Amino acid sequence: MIKDLKNAFERTLQGLAYWMAYKSEVNSINLKEAEIVGKDIEILSTQLPNYKLKSEVDYNSLNTSLSKQYADLCIFSRDGKKCQCVIEFKLGDNTNGGYKTDVHKLDKLKKLEPDIICLEIIAYRKSCALTVPKLFSNNCGKANRRVIRISQNIQIRVRRICNALSSNNDSKMKKVVCLEII
């Protein structure tokens, strides 16, 4: 079951990257995090018909030891009782180290609830001046799949890096990076 969730999620990331590229071509406005979460829910719901997807879930409802903060997206068993996966999203231009705040929240949850898959998705828009940190990718731009130590007690693995070029020969790519807290 866990492998099915991870595989379904990885398959949706490329679609999310292409959607971001399309949206940036047809609109001159920048995407908002909520739009990316909403689109990901839409894409994931077709891949995971036997699960319940909920946005803005209180961490405290997942484990009472956690503070009252909200997870961007949670995937529950069909009956809605058992949380299988928690996903936080960040926009690339808001992540100058800011993704680490979400990684710390997810790590606390992972330590208390080891069966829950904890993922961080970082979406780099076309207009984003920041690039994917070098420790996330190898020389070819592919995901660096080795274990990466974020701090003394937190380890992550890059699950996937997806690219999408715009069709107007623009060399700037939109990228979606998926980190798993292990």
Secondary structure, DSSP 8 states (H G I E B T S, - for coil): -HHHHHHHHHHHHHHHHHHHHHHHHH-SS---HHHHHHHHHHHHHHH-TTEEEEEEEEHHHH-TTS-S-EEEEEEEETTS-SEEEEEEEEEGGG-TTTHHHHHHHHHHHHHH-TTSEEEEEEEE-TT------GGGB-TTS-B--S-EESSSS-EEEEEEEEEEE-TT----EEEEEEEEE-
